[in-house]
Amino acid sequence: MLAHNKTQTSIEEAITKEPTAATDRERVLGVLRRAGDRGLTREEIAQRSGLSENSVRPRCCELLKSGHIKNSDRFAYTKSGHNASVLVVA
């Protein structure tokens, strides 16, 4: 089951999201593979994958934990002007 904060609504959401989480992880990983060594921020991954940023963030966390992707040493600016880490395939 996906991570949750132990509240009933969070547990139910994790159960509901589980079937699409694997597909979303594959989409995120595919977008990062196509980006190559340049990598992408989470915001850019969302734009290119068609997923919402709220879907991309947890999938990136899962892929980071599993070792499929990693943080590069680079940062890029988001639309709002904040620094964001650039992710690459491990």
N, C-alpha and C positions, 0 to 999 in steps of 0.2 A: 504494500500500500504506500501511496505517496506520503510525504511528510505532512503533518498537521499540528495544530496547537492544542490538541486534546479536548477541545470543546465539541459538543455533538454536531454542530453545524459544520465545523472544520473537518471532522471525521467523515461526515456524509459527502462533503465536497470532494475530499480526497478519493473516496470510493467512486464517485461519479466521474471524476476526471481521469482516473487510471487508464481506461481504454484509449483515450486520445493522447495521453502523455507520451506514450512510446512513438506515436506518429509525429507528434510535435518535436520530440527529441531528434528524430531522423531529419525533419525539415531544418532544424537549427544546425545540425551537423552538416547537412548537405550545403547549406548556404555558406557555412564557414569553409568547407572544402573548396567550393568554387572561388572564394575570396583569396585562397592561397596564403602566402606568407604575409600579405598586406594585413589580413585579419579584419575584424569588424567590432564595433561597439555593440552593446545589447540593443541600442536604439536602431542601429543600422541593420542588425539581424532582423528585428521586427519589421522594418520597412521592406526588406528584400524577401522575407518569408511570407508576408501577409498575415503573420500572427500578431496579436496585441503584445505590447511590452509586458503586460501582466502575465502573459503566457510564456514569453521568452525568458524572463528572469528565473523562474524556478527550474525550467529545463536547462538553462546554462549552469545553475548550481548543481544539478544532478550530473551533468556532463563533466563539470570540473571535478566533482567528487570521484567520479568513475575513472578519471584520467583520460577521457577522450579529447578534451580540450584543455587549454591552459591560458593563463594571463600572459600576454607578451610584456615586454618592458616599456611598451609605448602607450600613450594616451592620446585621445582625440576629443575635440569639443563636441558637445551635444547641441541640438537646436537652441536649448535654453542657455548655452554658454558655459556649462559645467564641464569639467574634465571627466572623461570616462575611460576606463581601461579597455584596451583592445584585446580581444580574444582571438586565439588561433587554434588550429587542430594540433593536438599533441603528437 
